[in-house]
């Protein structure tokens, strides 16, 4: 998919250059390069290697400058960024919470309050994922953690398995949208936009999406009421649930409270969150060398994967900038006889189409350098667009046939079933998520109303 996008971009630049009377780019060499990378993708080559190789070959074919002299500096810049340190810290915090049992404690406590609503436990899925998202910052981590906790609750209950899987996938999609989402960190790093302000801007859209998800489940619960109505919670159960919610609430207060209060940067808040999660694991008597080792190993694997993809993308972005691809594309789009909102609809449609075939993290780091100058040239706020892009990437993660979150949940099912169960269950949530994007496009002030100027 990256190769196809690359081909379309280069062809657009060639047309633009020809329209300006400039020398046309060698289309034959472009076709050869794209064909080579289609072979790479078909062979299952890692995305980080593909991005790096695409950058090097593009530079050698199209550039007459000694770009290789600058690649070390290009890679060093993101690897030494203080903002990017927050990514492994948030991942480590989520791993510790998963292994210390606090995520199961969270789900059980929320279930006490929501199990009698129309839709029952399905509401708990969304609420638990939303709360855990405010800690983990990752959609995949949220879906995997809450899926492992929630799925056993539904094994012997009369719930539609498609809606169970769909609600967990939709809840997992909140992982990057609800602060402190990792996507905001990467977007802020690549566009030099304030991560803290984007976290504030994401509050209202996050609430909007959660309410729409609850509405889907509420309507489903009224149409197909659960025959096994759970007994009402006793006063003792409610008080115990409040106690169980205390560790998670304190952790959210430590992480987001310090960011919103201006006390700490996102990176510093992530470090505070790791320390707090260790304290909670110690209090729960789950802290051990095994827990630390497993959490560190999982964090190292995920961080290494993300880091290599980021380095490859930065190399490609550097070469594309040297070839003036983003600048030329921005000129082409700005010259189109369309209003700004129509061009933005085209960009949104582009992301929705791309998300059916491409992984979300790879999508943002390969498209933002090209799309961001266009959006900025149209006069849209970079903070607002960061929220929109994050929502579109979350939609991509639950969009058939290649949504990452859906395959995570499919792999965690205890009772076998086709992947189409997840596909059909998540589609109502995808629909209302798109509705949320449309609402923010019509009323951009919803995302900016809380942002200090």
C-alpha positions in Angstrom: 0.0 0.0 0.0 2.9 2.4 0.8 4.3 1.6 -2.7 1.0 2.4 -4.4 0.7 5.7 -2.4 4.3 6.5 -3.3 3.6 5.8 -7.0 0.5 8.1 -7.0 2.4 10.9 -5.2 5.3 10.7 -7.7 3.0 10.6 -10.7 1.2 13.7 -9.3 4.5 15.5 -9.0 5.4 14.5 -12.5 2.2 15.9 -13.8 2.7 19.1 -11.8 6.2 19.5 -13.0 5.1 19.0 -16.6 2.3 21.6 -16.2 4.9 24.1 -15.0 7.2 23.4 -17.9 9.8 21.6 -15.8 11.5 18.4 -16.8 9.4 15.4 -16.2 10.4 12.8 -13.6 11.5 9.4 -15.0 8.2 7.6 -14.9 9.8 4.3 -16.0 12.2 4.3 -13.1 9.3 5.1 -10.7 7.4 2.1 -12.0 10.5 -0.1 -11.6 10.9 1.1 -8.0 7.2 0.5 -7.1 7.4 -2.9 -8.6 10.4 -3.8 -6.5 8.6 -2.8 -3.4 5.5 -4.7 -4.2 7.7 -7.7 -4.3 9.1 -6.7 -0.9 5.6 -6.5 0.6 4.5 -9.7 -1.1 7.5 -11.5 0.4 6.6 -10.4 3.9 9.5 -8.0 4.5 9.2 -6.0 7.7 7.7 -2.5 7.3 10.8 -0.8 8.8 13.1 -2.4 6.2 10.7 -1.5 3.4 10.6 2.2 4.5 14.4 2.4 4.8 15.0 0.7 1.5 12.4 2.9 -0.2 14.2 6.0 1.1 17.6 4.8 0.0 16.5 3.8 -3.5 14.5 7.0 -3.9 17.5 9.0 -3.0 19.9 7.2 -5.3 17.5 7.3 -8.3 16.0 10.8 -8.0 18.5 12.9 -6.0 21.9 14.1 -7.2 22.9 15.2 -3.7 25.0 13.2 -1.2 22.0 12.6 1.1 23.8 9.6 2.8 26.0 12.0 4.6 23.0 13.3 6.6 21.2 10.0 7.3 23.0 9.5 10.7 21.8 12.9 11.9 18.3 12.2 10.5 18.0 9.0 12.5 19.6 10.5 15.6 17.1 13.4 15.9 14.0 11.3 16.7 16.0 8.7 18.7 17.3 11.4 21.1 13.9 13.2 21.4 12.8 13.7 25.0 9.2 13.5 23.9 9.6 10.1 22.4 10.8 8.6 25.7 7.2 8.7 26.8 6.3 5.9 24.4 8.2 3.0 26.2 7.2 4.4 29.6 3.5 4.3 28.8 3.9 0.8 27.4 5.8 -0.3 30.5 3.1 1.1 32.7 0.4 -0.8 30.9 2.4 -4.1 31.1 2.8 -3.7 34.8 -0.9 -3.1 35.3 -1.8 -6.1 33.3 0.5 -8.5 35.2 -0.4 -7.1 38.6 -4.1 -7.8 38.2 -5.2 -4.2 38.5 -6.9 -4.3 35.1 -9.1 -7.2 36.2 -9.9 -5.3 39.4 -11.0 -2.3 37.3 -13.3 -4.4 35.1 -14.9 -6.1 38.1 -15.6 -2.8 39.8 -17.2 -1.1 36.7 -19.3 -4.2 36.1 -21.0 -3.6 39.5 -22.4 -0.3 38.3 -23.3 -1.0 34.7 -24.4 -4.6 34.5 -28.1 -3.8 34.7 -28.1 -1.2 31.9 -29.8 -2.3 28.6 -26.8 -4.1 27.0 -25.4 -5.1 30.4 -21.7 -6.2 30.3 -21.2 -4.7 26.9 -21.3 -1.2 28.5 -18.6 -2.4 30.9 -16.4 -3.3 28.0 -16.5 0.3 26.7 -16.1 1.9 30.1 -13.3 -0.4 31.2 -11.4 0.1 27.9 -11.9 3.9 28.2 -10.5 4.0 31.7 -7.6 1.7 30.9 -6.9 3.9 27.8 -6.3 6.8 30.1 -3.4 4.8 31.5 -1.9 2.7 28.6 -2.0 5.1 25.6 -2.1 2.2 23.2 -5.1 0.7 21.3 -3.5 -2.7 20.9 -2.5 -2.9 24.6 -6.0 -1.8 25.7 -7.7 -4.4 23.5 -5.4 -7.2 24.5 -5.6 -6.3 28.2 -9.3 -5.8 28.5 -10.0 -8.7 26.1 -8.1 -11.1 28.3 -10.1 -9.9 31.3 -13.6 -9.5 29.8 -13.9 -12.6 27.5 -14.1 -15.1 30.3 -17.1 -13.2 31.8 -19.1 -13.9 28.6 -18.4 -17.6 28.2 -21.6 -18.8 29.9 -23.8 -15.8 29.4 -26.5 -15.3 26.7 -24.8 -12.5 24.8 -24.4 -12.1 21.1 -20.7 -13.0 20.6 -20.4 -10.6 17.7 -21.5 -7.7 19.8 -19.1 -8.8 22.6 -16.2 -8.9 20.2 -17.3 -5.7 18.5 -17.6 -3.7 21.7 -14.2 -4.9 22.9 -12.7 -3.9 19.6 -14.4 -0.5 19.7 -13.3 0.0 23.2 -9.7 -0.9 22.3 -9.9 1.7 19.5 -10.1 4.3 22.3 -6.6 3.5 23.4 -4.9 6.1 21.2 -7.6 8.8 21.3 -8.0 9.1 25.0 -5.0 10.8 26.5 -2.2 9.9 26.9 -2.4 8.3 23.4 0.9 7.4 21.8 -0.3 8.6 18.4 -0.4 12.2 19.7 3.2 11.9 20.8 4.4 10.8 17.3 2.2 13.3 15.5 3.5 16.1 17.8 7.1 15.0 17.2 6.7 15.0 13.4 4.7 18.3 13.1 6.3 20.2 16.1 2.8 20.5 17.7 2.3 20.7 21.4 1.4 17.2 22.8 -0.1 18.7 25.9 -2.5 20.8 24.0 -3.5 17.9 21.8 -4.3 15.9 25.0 -6.6 18.7 26.1 -8.2 18.9 22.6 -8.9 15.1 22.7 -11.1 15.3 25.9 -14.4 16.4 24.2 -14.0 14.1 21.2 -13.2 11.2 23.5 -16.4 11.8 25.5 -18.4 12.1 22.3 -17.1 8.8 20.9 -17.8 7.0 24.2 -21.3 8.3 24.3 -21.9 7.2 20.7 -20.6 3.7 21.6 -22.9 3.6 24.7 -25.8 4.6 22.5 -25.1 1.7 20.1 -25.1 -0.8 22.9 -28.2 0.8 24.6 -30.2 0.4 21.3 -28.9 -3.1 20.9 -29.9 -3.9 24.5 -33.5 -2.6 23.9 -33.8 -4.6 20.7 -32.4 -7.8 22.1 -32.7 -7.7 25.9 -30.5 -10.1 27.8 -32.7 -12.8 29.4 -30.3 -13.4 32.2 -30.9 -10.2 34.2 -28.2 -9.9 36.9 -29.3 -9.1 40.5 -29.0 -5.5 41.6 -25.8 -4.7 43.4 -25.9 -4.4 47.1 -24.6 -1.4 49.0 -21.6 -3.5 50.2 -20.7 -4.4 46.6 -20.9 -0.8 45.5 -18.6 0.4 48.3 -16.2 -2.4 47.6 -16.2 -1.5 43.9 -15.3 2.1 44.8 -12.3 0.8 46.7 -11.3 -1.3 43.8 -11.4 1.8 41.5 -9.1 3.8 43.7 -5.7 2.6 42.3 -6.8 3.3 38.7 -8.3 6.6 39.6 -5.1 7.7 41.4 -3.0 6.6 38.5 -5.1 8.6 36.0 -4.9 11.6 38.4 -1.1 11.2 38.6 -0.6 10.9 34.8 -3.2 13.3 33.4 -3.5 15.6 36.3 0.2 16.5 36.2 0.0 17.1 32.4 -3.1 19.2 32.5 -2.0 21.1 35.6 1.3 22.1 33.9 3.3 20.3 36.6 4.9 17.7 34.3 5.5 17.1 30.6 4.0 14.0 29.0 7.4 12.2 29.4 7.7 13.1 33.0 4.1 12.1 33.7 4.7 8.8 32.1 7.7 8.2 34.4 5.6 9.1 37.4 2.9 6.6 36.1 5.5 3.8 36.0 6.6 4.5 39.5 3.0 4.6 40.7 2.1 1.4 39.0 5.1 -0.3 40.7 3.8 1.0 44.0 0.3 -0.4 43.3 1.7 -3.7 42.3 3.7 -3.8 45.5 0.6 -3.0 47.6 -1.3 -5.7 45.8 1.6 -8.1 46.6 2.1 -8.9 43.0 5.5 -7.1 42.6 8.2 -9.6 41.8 11.3 -10.0 39.6 9.3 -12.2 37.2 6.7 -9.4 36.8 9.4 -6.8 36.1 11.3 -9.1 33.7 8.2 -10.0 31.7 7.0 -6.3 31.6 10.4 -5.1 30.5 10.7 -7.8 27.8 7.3 -7.0 26.3 8.0 -3.2 26.4 11.4 -3.7 24.8 9.9 -5.7 21.9 7.2 -3.2 21.2 9.5 -0.2 21.5 12.1 -1.7 19.2 9.4 -2.4 16.6 8.0 1.1 16.8 11.5 2.7 16.9 12.7 0.9 13.7 9.5 1.9 11.8 10.0 5.5 13.0 13.6 5.5 11.8 12.7 4.2 8.4 9.9 6.7 8.1 12.2 9.6 9.0 14.7 8.5 6.3 11.9 8.4 3.8 10.5 11.7 4.9 13.9 13.3 4.6 14.4 12.1 1.0 10.8 13.1 0.1 11.4 16.6 1.5 14.7 16.9 -0.4 12.8 16.0 -3.6 10.1 18.5 -2.7 7.3 15.9 -2.8 5.3 17.3 0.2 5.7 20.9 -1.0 4.7 20.1 -4.6 1.7 18.1 -3.5 0.6 20.9 -1.3 0.8 23.3 -4.2 -1.3 20.9 -6.4 -4.0 20.4 -3.8 -4.1 24.1 -2.9 -4.6 25.0 -6.6 -7.7 22.7 -6.9 -10.9 24.5 -7.6 -12.5 23.2 -4.5 -13.4 24.7 -1.1 -11.3 23.8 1.9 -13.9 21.5 3.4 -14.2 19.5 0.2 -10.5 18.9 0.1 -10.6 17.9 3.8 -13.3 15.4 2.9 -11.0 13.9 0.2 -8.2 13.6 2.8 -10.5 11.9 5.3 -11.7 9.5 2.5 -8.1 8.8 1.7 -7.3 7.8 5.3 -10.4 5.7 5.5 -9.5 3.8 2.3 -5.9 3.5 3.4 -6.9 2.2 6.8 -8.5 -0.9 5.3 -5.1 -2.2 4.1 -2.5 -0.5 6.3 -1.5 -0.6 9.9 -2.3 2.6 11.8 1.1 3.5 13.2 2.8 3.0 9.8 0.0 5.1 8.2 0.6 8.2 10.3 4.4 8.3 9.9 4.2 7.8 6.1 1.4 10.2 5.3 1.7 13.1 7.7 4.8 14.6 6.1 2.8 14.8 2.8 -0.7 15.6 4.1 0.2 18.0 6.9 1.5 20.9 4.6 -1.7 20.6 2.6 -3.9 20.8 5.7 -1.9 23.7 7.1 -2.1 25.5 3.7 -5.9 25.2 3.8 -5.9 27.1 7.1 -6.9 24.2 9.5 -5.6 24.1 13.0 -2.7 21.6 13.5 -4.1 20.6 16.9 -7.6 19.9 15.5 -6.1 17.9 12.6 -4.0 15.9 15.1 -7.2 14.8 16.8 -8.9 14.0 13.4 -6.0 12.0 12.2 -5.8 10.0 15.5 -9.6 9.2 15.2 -9.1 8.1 11.5 -6.2 5.8 12.5 -8.4 4.3 15.3 -11.1 3.7 12.7 -8.4 2.0 10.6 -7.5 -0.3 13.5 -11.1 -1.7 13.6 -11.8 -1.6 9.9 -12.0 -4.9 8.0 -10.1 -6.6 6.5 -6.8 -5.5 8.1 -7.7 -3.9 11.5 -5.0 -4.8 14.0 -7.3 -4.7 17.0 -9.8 -7.1 15.5 -7.1 -9.8 14.9 -5.8 -9.3 18.5 -9.3 -10.2 19.8 -9.8 -13.0 17.4 -6.6 -14.6 18.6 -7.8 -14.4 22.2 -11.2 -16.1 21.7 -11.6 -19.3 23.8 -14.4 -20.6 21.7 -13.5 -21.0 18.0 -15.3 -18.9 15.4 -14.7 -17.1 12.1 -13.1 -13.6 12.0 -16.3 -12.4 10.3 -17.9 -12.5 13.8 -15.5 -9.6 14.8 -16.0 -7.9 11.4 -19.8 -7.8 11.7 -19.8 -7.0 15.4 -17.6 -3.9 15.0 -19.3 -2.3 12.0 -22.0 -0.4 14.0 -19.2 1.1 16.1 -17.2 2.0 13.0 -20.3 3.8 11.7 -20.8 6.0 14.7 -17.0 6.6 14.9 -17.2 8.0 11.4 -20.2 10.1 12.5 -18.0 11.5 15.3 -15.4 12.6 12.7 -18.1 14.2 10.6 -19.4 16.1 13.7 -15.9 17.4 14.4 -15.5 18.5 10.8 -18.7 20.4 11.0 -18.0 21.8 14.5 -14.2 22.0 14.9 -14.6 24.1 18.0 -15.6 21.0 19.9 -11.9 19.9 19.9 -10.5 23.3 20.6 -12.9 24.7 23.2 -10.7 23.6 26.1 -7.3 24.3 24.5 -5.6 27.4 26.1 -4.5 30.0 23.5 
